[in-house]
Amino acid sequence: MPQITRRGALKTLTVALVSASLSTLALAQAKDPIKVGILHSLSGTMAISETVLKDVALMAIEEINAKGGVLGRQLEPIVVDPASNWPLFAEKARQLISNDKVAVTFGCWTSVSRKSVLPVFEELNSLLFYPVQYEGEELSKNVFYTGAAPNQQAIPAVEYLMSKDGGSAKRWVLLGTDYVYPRTTNKILRSFLKSKGVAEADIMEEYTPFGHSDYQTIIANIKKFASEGKKTAVISTINGDSNVPFYKELGNQGLKATDVPVVAFSVGEEELRGVDTKPLVGHLAAWNYFMSLKNPANSEFTKKWADYAKKKGIAGHKDKPLTNDPMEATYIGIYMWKQAVEKAKSTDTDKVIAAMAGQTFKAPGGFTSTMDTKNHHLHKPVFIGEIKADGQFNVVWKTPGPVRANPWSPYIPGNDVKKDVPDGKTKI
């Protein structure tokens, strides 16, 4: 039997200890939390809309962690506040990816904030889940768009208002906040209206800055425009806290839905919280979800939110819990990302992107939401709802089922040659 020298024994022991240490380190790393970025304005003009998206994201993360996390690891949310400052969005995004090492980020509301962060996500090959309706005309490898494209919101809303059921509108006011989403959406809508025979003289277009609060003159101008003999409708792409003074002035000047209906694309249950909605009964919003929808998945979602808001003491919601479309889109996005990570068995960006194709989730909207296999958008139902006196919405029109998103509007020349597959570079 060969003798074991003292030096040989020490060498064997050293190798064993190093091997054990490396195994322990690997095990520890495998159990490290997965960091998740939350990039929403918690102050400034967009806080009225975005703060609650941070809260519903934290709720979803808490739910996932309570059930064992993802790949056996807990999720650790890293929350930052870009404060409605568009360049700061890019700075905070870079901080989340490069410094905090997040695996994914859920965030942004306005398109200007999304366009601010896009180069960062593409440069660093990280993932952004964007939960709000937008103007389309974009497709990025690094973004999953869980809100509506124009053919899932804006176009159906205008078609409804043109119809007999919607009032047979002939004149149109395109009123928005002055940035990329309203201007591009209205460019699409103007082309659509002209394709339907609407004359230039029957389209009024006006913009106000973020945070605008004096709508007295604008509402008076709308009333004058509507008094010229043709049924008139207003398409509102006003964003943020400006919606409160806009709707208050609408009520003050008695602009009723029976006379001039207003359909909004960025106003839901949360934005109407601070408004007396009794004078606004009958005005409209177009979304892919309303809190008032009756189905088991929504009953579960609204109860979860009410319980969570009460437990956490969330301002406004602990006493009057409300859910809305971007909250649902945030919730869907987080769970689809979880499912994709589990399918890929990795948080690696490229592996998760591949695994996201075709993911499904039983959405609170009452349909199964599906992530398109090519274009990084959800297939979503479309609902048009009338404002009720209690600030909720009564659905007056809906699609038979989910609609596939078309990010490239056919009403913009040249879009027929654009590909429906993201190539890793933002198309603007």
Disulfide bonds with the S-S distance in Angstrom:
none
